[in-house]
Amino acid sequence: MANRPVRPVGSMHIHLAVSDMKTSIDFYTTVLGFFYDHGLKDIAWLTRCNLMLTISLGTPPSDPQHYFGWVVDSMEELEELYEHFYRKRQRLSAAPNPEEGRYYFFIYDPDGYPVVISYERMEHPWGRGVCSCGEHPEPEDQNRSVSKP
């Protein structure tokens, strides 16, 4: 067992230190559609699809370099989401632009953490269905592009 690789069965959570619990909970629930699962004074658990996000009161980094995100089903949906967030006056990166090869955009939370929303044009070797929200692809479909030894 000494050299046994880790074999995860799923993701547990992503954790962010935030400067204001109420503001962050409000952003993640009302803007990004997370569900407030439960919380204590200085920590909260939020869920969306197969992702659990924990936030706690702390000092966020001045220039966050890490992000998480979701894939949408079409370029049209991606552009509609961008317009929706733009009309809601959210802080956003440049708009998606297929001619420049940009099939994504970032939305920033109140502490500056980026969340990427993207449309994946190509099949990844590990398949699709990362955030299936209850709809799981058949195993043979999920692994169809993986080369078997």
Protein Blocks (a to p, Z undefined) as FASTA:
>chain_A
ZZpccddfbdfbdcdddfblklmmmmmmmmnopacfbdcfkbccddehjbccdddddddd
fbdcbdcddddfbfklmmmmmmmmmmnopacdddddfknopacdcdddfkopacdddddf
bdcfkbghklnnopacdfklmmmmpccZZ
